[in-house]
Amino acid sequence: MSVTGCNVEILNPNGSKTMFFLGGGTVTSGGIAIFPLSQHADYTEFVTTAQAAGWKIIAISGEDYPDYYEMVISAHVAEYAKQGTKPILVGHSAGGMVGLFYAKDCPSDSFFDTITLFNVPLIYPYTDNLLFQRVYDGVERITANLTIIMSQNDPLMTWKLGNFTMTNAIEAVQNSNEKINVQIIDQAGYQHSPFAPTDIAWKIIGHSVV
């Protein structure tokens, strides 16, 4: 990912409900890279199904630090929130990291009805950037209706930061803020992607939001 800054892609612009979507990517020396939807073949069915169900999808991609993503998200969602029903925010993997930073750093924003983050690297041992090493730090500031979905079979569940494990990070989140709902799902086929080959993401998003 060589482009810095953020790109905003709008799918199904006439949809009656609005979903902000932060997809997967990677953590780099330039910040967090979120890849465009076109680079995620496993997202195709979810995105198609969501559009058919009336969702307008605002997909944000790029490469930058969390504070810039937060500025872009806040600027765009403020406009959509004025149109009636509050949007929702969905994040996956690196996009889940960005979504969690947003929830931590912008607790006064009440633009989103729900924030649902899948397979979030709550610790990231493969960088020397302290901000990204302990993503779970600061969750006590979150006031949003936030759910974190993790897969027991996700390889990132084996990550450690010294002796501190992903399980320790999950427990730290649960103990720091009772408003955050953390679910760990153990289902065959569900590893790092909740979109394919399982449809975990749609079962949660499609059925929990009217």
HUMOWO-V532227 format. One record per backbone hydrogen bond with DSSP energy under -0.5 kcal/mol. CO is the residue of the C=O (numbers start at 1). NH is the residue of the N-H. E is the energy in kcal/mol with one decimal. If there is no record, write none. Layout:
# HUMOWO-V532227
CO;NH;E
CO;NH;E
This chain:
# HUMOWO-V532227
5;63;-2.1
7;61;-2.5
9;11;-0.6
9;59;-3.0
11;57;-2.3
12;15;-2.4
17;56;-4.1
18;88;-2.0
19;58;-3.1
20;90;-3.0
21;23;-0.6
21;60;-2.2
22;92;-2.3
24;35;-2.3
26;28;-0.5
26;33;-3.4
28;31;-1.6
31;28;-3.4
31;33;-0.5
32;34;-0.6
32;64;-1.7
33;26;-2.0
33;35;-0.5
34;62;-2.5
36;39;-1.9
37;40;-2.2
39;41;-0.5
40;43;-1.6
41;44;-1.1
43;47;-2.7
44;48;-2.6
45;49;-2.7
46;50;-2.7
47;51;-2.1
48;52;-2.0
49;53;-1.5
50;55;-2.5
51;54;-1.7
54;16;-0.9
54;17;-2.0
55;57;-0.5
56;19;-3.2
56;58;-0.6
57;11;-2.7
57;59;-0.8
58;21;-2.9
58;60;-0.6
59;9;-2.9
60;23;-0.5
61;7;-3.4
62;34;-2.6
63;5;-1.9
64;32;-3.0
65;68;-1.2
65;69;-1.7
66;70;-2.8
67;71;-1.6
68;72;-2.2
69;73;-3.1
70;74;-2.7
71;75;-2.2
72;76;-2.1
73;77;-3.0
74;78;-1.8
75;79;-0.7
76;79;-0.6
76;80;-1.6
77;81;-2.6
78;82;-0.6
79;82;-0.6
80;83;-1.5
81;84;-0.9
83;85;-0.5
87;113;-3.2
88;20;-3.1
89;116;-2.9
90;22;-2.7
91;118;-3.1
92;95;-2.1
93;97;-1.7
94;98;-1.9
95;99;-2.4
96;100;-2.2
97;101;-2.5
98;102;-2.5
99;103;-2.2
100;104;-2.1
101;105;-3.1
102;106;-2.2
104;107;-0.5
106;109;-1.6
111;87;-0.6
114;89;-2.3
115;147;-2.6
116;91;-2.2
117;149;-3.0
118;93;-2.5
120;122;-1.7
122;135;-0.9
122;136;-1.6
124;127;-0.6
128;130;-0.8
129;132;-1.0
129;133;-1.5
130;134;-1.2
132;135;-0.6
133;124;-1.4
134;137;-1.4
136;139;-1.5
138;141;-2.0
139;142;-1.6
144;146;-1.4
145;115;-2.3
146;181;-2.4
147;117;-2.9
147;149;-0.5
148;150;-0.5
148;183;-2.9
149;119;-3.4
150;152;-0.5
150;185;-3.2
151;154;-1.5
154;157;-2.3
155;158;-1.9
156;159;-1.6
159;166;-1.3
160;162;-0.6
161;163;-0.5
161;164;-1.8
163;165;-0.6
164;161;-3.4
165;169;-1.9
166;170;-2.4
167;171;-2.4
168;172;-2.2
169;173;-2.0
170;174;-2.5
171;175;-2.4
172;176;-1.3
173;177;-1.5
177;180;-1.4
179;181;-0.5
180;182;-0.7
181;148;-2.8
181;183;-0.5
183;150;-3.1
183;185;-0.6
185;152;-2.6
185;187;-0.7
187;190;-2.0
189;191;-0.9
192;194;-0.6
194;201;-2.9
199;203;-2.3
200;204;-1.9
201;205;-3.2
202;206;-2.3
202;207;-0.5
203;207;-0.6
204;208;-1.2
205;209;-1.0
